[in-house]
Amino acid sequence: MTVTAHTGSVRTDSDRTDSDRTGARTDEAATVIDGARERIDALDDRIIGLVQERMAVSAVIQDARIASGGRRVNLSRENEILGRFRDALGTPGTTLAMTLLELSRGRI
């Protein structure tokens, strides 16, 4: 819900125009943006599911490592992961990998 400052009127999301919602200046562009956003939302859902799966697999690895007398974290393995993401995605890939590692093993 949006309150318009100059009139004090209230607009709901259904009252928003295509331009308000998408930033597009034509109906054709708004249609393209809407379709692409639906695809992004579906991809994000898959990414979230994969991250949750990765976290579960990482927990199995950590449990096995700790049960065998090892450390919770294997830094050489984490460096491999950081390098793989950096090589594939550049510097932002390192940040993404660090976030995934933190989600999967917690802060060190």
ABEGO torsion letter per residue (X at the ends): XBBBAAAGBBBBAAABBAAAAAGBABAAAAAAAAAAAAAAAAAAAAAAAAAAAAAAAAAAAAAAAAAAGBBABBAAAAAAAAAAAAAAAEAAAAAAAAAAAAAAAEBX
